[in-house]
Amino acid sequence: MKKLMTVFALCVCVGVISGCGGASKTIECTLSQKDASYELKSTYKIMATGDVVDKVETVETATSSNKTILNTLESTLNKQYKNQQDSYGGYTYKVTNDGSKVESKVTIDYSKVDMKKFVEDNTALKKFVNKKNRLTVDGVVSIYEALGAVCKK
């Protein structure tokens, strides 16, 4: 359960930086994890211009027969996304729980994110942003790959 929450927390943080300039491209990353008590499948659609990220659309689905895990996950995700939106802006999200799975759909529009504040609050992510505090494509891809995702460039 702790590992599941850590993965979701990292994904929330990853999704909080931006950019512009150059040719548009989309990169898709997928991640699957399985534990004795849950299964997690994630898709991250990274939209970028040049070498900086403009937007990330994420769909994450956690399935489990343990309703306590699902309820905790739903509550945690709603709190995390609300906190990120309240603190930095740029988030639209919907978290649903049908009793057998929790699904979150999140779009982070980095043109609306307070990047200066975000980078100040999350200094560990400084190495993944450029001099203008915009998340680099290579940076976000390396974060997702470190989590175990496979990215198609």
Disulfide bonds with the S-S distance in Angstrom:
Cys29-Cys151 2.03
